[in-house]
């Protein structure tokens, strides 16, 4: 991957250039702003490193230009001495990552570059048609825009993390990345230091001041705490103080810092935090700002559009030029499955089918799904079962289910099922 480095400072630029060059990266180091701006549309570059603490905001202007013209390009804002506000502006203008030159290791920067090396562009929003899911998106957007701490609930695999990361693409006021962590990772001896940060020499092992999750969230604009029910009790108390007061202090520090980031937490069900072991104040704060994501089986109209999106995203991320399409048989098989693993299961199934399919067509045999031959217990499953059995003939479906035509049409509309896809494809005979 060829990288464009914009760094006017001689010492900082030289340090980054030589460090990445030793790692095998192809670096073009540019000190002139206008020259760097002229290379925005140069397709040879897969990433850019842009100095954002140059004093005259040229770096921020460069990030904004890159994001407007080439949004798929990885853009990392680099700095040696900047405040939280500058980092937030860089993220808001389109910088996907922020990197501190003085204290950050080259391994961290290499990890960032490797992470984006396989993703040629940012993922799109999933294409949702179901009103229940779109209502959840609207509610989350409104709560975040009003600065409320939000709790997202939903079954495992429903896309809680994905929606949190892409909430700004659904109409929020800002455009930023998020700081994400599983609360299970904070259940350690020094979890408070990980959350709030710690000043130098607080302990003999602390040689430098370390930023906490809340500092990094301020820079990126959004923090997402996964599995909030696993957050240790002492951190629950500290977190509710931060959310109520809007300030926090690093461990060992007397100076308060404003908490300006948006806050989103998640769990599978509200009952997981409605117990004696969970902080009551934190529960009351989050439970009134709750957004529930529906399971995939309840969003029948979304399954096929999302499957098509997953095919496109996977092909682009892997550099596959010929994007395969779904055959009718595959659409029927996907629609008939109950998807207990929700979007995570669907994504895994679709990506496996893309790898195994031949001739740019995904057929039912390419999908590793077992729907079984028994009559499903749920109504949607029964409709699909009989439509498949009778090849879309509504009269026979009505007879087997013991219902009238208006009732069948009402049920098909409710479950967003198009009976026509179950009909055999007519083959036109060419005249001799």
N, C-alpha and C positions, 0 to 999 in steps of 0.2 A: 504494500500500500504506500503510495507516494503522499507525503505530508508537506503542507505549506506552513511554515512558521513565520508569523509576523511578530517580531520583537525588536523594537528600536534600541533597547539597552544592550550594549556590547557584551557586558559580563554575563547577564542572564541568558542572552541568546546563545552565546558560545557554550555555556554550560549545558543547555538543553540540546543543542545541535549535536555536540560530541557524545553526550550520553545516549541519545536515541540512535545515532549513527553506529555506535558500538553494538546496539541491539539488533542491527541489520535493517533499520528503516531508511528509506530513501527520502532525505530531508532537503527542502529548498528554503533556506533562511533568507527572509526579506526584511529590510529595515525601513524601507520607504512605503508610506501609507498608500499613495496613489498607484504605485507599482503593484502592491498587494491587491488593491481593489480591482485592478485591470485583469487579474487572473482568476476572478470569481467563477467565470464560466468555463475555465480550463478543465476538461473532463479527466485529465490525467490524475488529478488530486482526489483522494478518497477521504481526507480529513484535513482540518486546519487547526493550528494552535495560535490563539490571538491574545496578545497582551492587553489587559483591561485596566491597568493602573498607570497608564501613560500620562495622566493629568489633563489631557485635552479631549478625552472621550473619543479619540479616533478609533481605538480598538472596539468600543461599543458600536460605533457607526459601521465598522467593518462587519461585525457579527450580524447586525441588522440587515445589511446588504446581502450577506451570504444566505441568511434565512429566507429572505424574500425571493431571491433568484434561484438558489439551489438548496431547498429545504432538506433534501436527503443527505447532504454532506455533514459528516460529524464535525462539530465545531466546539473546541474546548477553550474556555476562557482561562488564561494563566495570569498569575499575579505574584508579587513578592511582598506587597504591603497595601492591603485594601480593606475597606470596611464591608460590613454585611450588605449595605445598600448597593454598592457597586456590583457585588456578586449576584444579588437579586436581579438588578437591571440586566445583567448579562444573560441570565437564565430567561428572563422575560422576553428579551429580544431574540432568543433562539439558541443560545449556547446550551448544549446538552449536558456538559460537565464543567466543573470549576476545579482548578488544580493550583495548589500553592507551591511555588518553586522552592522557597527556602526550607520548608519543613517536610514537604512531600518527598517520597522516595521515587526513583525512576521506575521501580517495580509497580507502583500504583498507577503511574501514567501509562506504562506498558499494558497493564491490565485493562485500562479504559480503552486503549486503542485496539487491543485484541478483542474486546467485547463487541465493538462496533464493526470490526473488520468483516464479520460474516453477515451483518445486517446492512444491506446497501442503502436502505432508506428507513424512515420511521414507519411503524405500522399504522394502518389506517384505523378509523373507527369501525367497529363491527356494525354490520347493516341490520338494524333491528326494526321490525315492523309491529311487534306486539305492543299494545298500549300499556300493559303492566310494566314491561321493562323500560319503555320510554318515559313512563311516569317516574320510575325510580331515578332515571338519569336527570330528569327535570328537577326533582326534589333535591338530589345531591348537588346539582349545579347551583340552585337557589340558596341552599344552606351554606355552601362554601363561599359564595359571593357575599353573603351577609356576615362572614367571619365566625360562623358557628362551628364548634367541634362536632364532628359527625361520627355516628356509629353505623357501619354497613353490616347487615346480617344476610345470611344466605347459605345454602348448602355448599359443601366443598366442591370447588371446580366451577362455581357460577360466575367467576370473573371479578371478584371483589377487588383484588389487587390491580387488575387490568383497568377497571373502570376508574379507580382512584388515580392511576397514572395519567389517564387520558381524559380526565374530567374537563380540562381546559379546552379540549377539542369539541365539547358539547355546548359551548356558549358561556364559559366563565370569563371573568374580566381579565384574567392574567394568562400568560403562556409560560409554563415553567415545568421543571422536572421535580421529582419527589425524592425524599430521603425515606427509604423503606427498611424496616427491620422486623424480624419476628420477636415477639416479647419473650419467647423461650430463651433467646440468646442473651437477654438481660438478667436472667436468673443466675448471676455469678457474684463472686465476692465484691467486685468493684463495679457493680452495675450502675450505681449512682454516678460514678465518674464517666461511664460510657454515655449516660443520658445527658448529664449537665455539663460535662467537661471538668477538667482539673487544672489548677495552676502549677507552675514549676516549683519543685522542691516541697510540695505538700507531703510527699513521701520520698524517701531516699531514691527510689527507683524512677521518680518522675523528673527527668532532666530538662524537659521542655513543656511549656503549657500546651495542653491537648484540648482540642475542640470536642464538644459533645454532639450528640445527635441533634439537639435543639439549635446549636450554632449552625450546623450544616443545613438544617431545615430552614433557618432564616435566609441562608444564601440561595437555596433552591426554591423556596416558596411554599413547600408542602411536605408534611411528614405523615407517613402511613405506618401505623403500628398494627401488625398482623397478630391475630390470636390474643386480643387484649386480656382475656381471662387468665392468661399465663403470666401476666405482669406481676412481679413480686410486690408484696403489700407495702413495703417502704417506698417503692417507686410509684405506686398508685397514689400515695399521699403527696409525694413531691409533684407528680403530674397534675393533680387536681389543683394544687396551689398555683402552678404555672398557668393553667387554663383560666382560672378565676381572676388572678391578678394581672396576667399578661406580661409578667417579668420572671426572670430566673437568675440564679447566680451559680457560677462554676464552683465546684467543691474547693474550699479553702480560700475563696475570693469574697470580698466585701462589696464589690461593685455589681449592681444589678444591670441586666441586659434585657431589653424589650423583646418579647417573643412575638414576632410579626408573621410567622408562617401560618398557613392553614393546617388544620389538624383533622385527620381521618383515622379511625380505628375500626377493627373488624373482628367478628366472631361468627360462628355458624348459626347460633340462636341466642336470643336475648336471655333465655333461661340460664345460660352459662355464666352470666355475671350477676344474676339475681339470686344471690346467696350470701350467707354470713361472712364468707371469706373474702368477698370483694368489697372495696371501699364504697360506702353508701353514697357519699357526696359525688364520687366519680360516676357511679351508676345513674344517679338522678340527673347529672349534667348531660350524660350521653343518651339516656333512654328517651328524652324528649326531642332529640334530633336524630332519630333513627330512620335509615333507609333500608328497605328489604328487597333484595334481588330475587326474582322468581327463578325456579329451576328451569332448565332447558326444555324439559318435557311439557312445561306449561306455556311455552312460547313456540308452538308448532310453526308459525309463519316465519320464524327467524332461522330455523335449522338449515334450510337449503341456502339462503343468501349468505349465512355465516360460513357454511361449508365452502362455497365458492370463494369467499374472501380468504379463508385459510389456505386454499390451494394457491391463490395468487401470491399471498405473503410468503409462503414457504418457497415457491419457485423463485421469487425475487431474491430472497435471502440466500438461496443456494446457487444463484446465477443460472437457473434453468430457463432457457429462452422460450421453449415451446411449452406453454402452460396448458395442461390437460383439462378437459371438460368432463362433466358428469353425464353418463349415459342414463337413459330413462330407468333402466333396471337398478342402477345405483341410487337414484333419487328415491325410488320406492323403498329400497332396503334401508336407507338412512332415515326416511320418514317413519318407518315402521318401528324403529328401535326406540326404547324408552330412555336411553342415555342417563343411567343412574350417576355416572361420573361427570355429567354436565359438559361444559365447554372444554374442560381438560381432556375428557375422554374423547369428545368429538375431534379435537385438534390432533390428538395422538393417532386416531383412526384415519383421519384424512391424510395426514403427512405420510403414514405408512402406505396408503393407497397410491399416493403420488409416486412413491419410490417403486412400487411393484407393478404399476400399470404399464401397458404397452400401447403404442400407436396414438398417444395423446388422448386416450379415452379411458376414463375410470368406470369400470363395470362392476356389477354386484359381486362378482367373484374376487375382485381386488380388495373388497372391504372385509376386514376381519371382524365380522359381526355375526352372532348367532341369535336369531329371533325366535327360533323354535317353530314347531308345527301346531302347538296347542292353541286353543282360542284364548286370547288375552282376557283379563278380568276387567280392564279399564275400557271405557267407551271409545276413546280414540283408537286404541289398539284393535278393538273389534271392528271398527269401521275400515281400518286399513287391511285387516285380515280378510274380510269379505270382499272388499274391492279388489284385492290382489287375487283372491280365489276366483272371482267371476270376471276378472279383466275389465273392471270399470263399468259393468252392466248394472245400473242402479235398480232395475226391476228385480233382479235376482238377489241383490243385497237387501232390498226392502222385504222380500219374502223370507230370507233367512233370519233377519233381525225382527220380523214381525211388526214393522212400522209402516207408516204411510209416506208418500212422496214428499209432502211439505215438512214432515218431521225429519226425514233423511236430509233434505236440503238445509234445514235449520241446524242439524248436528254437524254437517260438513262445513257450514259457514262458521260455526262456533269454534271448531277445531282447525280452521284454516286449511282444509284438505281439498285439493282440486282432483275430482274423480277422473278427469280427462287424462291425467298422466298414467293412469292404470290401464288405459285402453291400448291395444296393440297398435304399433306404427303401421300405417298403410303404405304399402310399397307400390308406387306407380309403375305400371307396365309400359314400356316404350313401344310405340307402334313401329312395326316393320315396314 
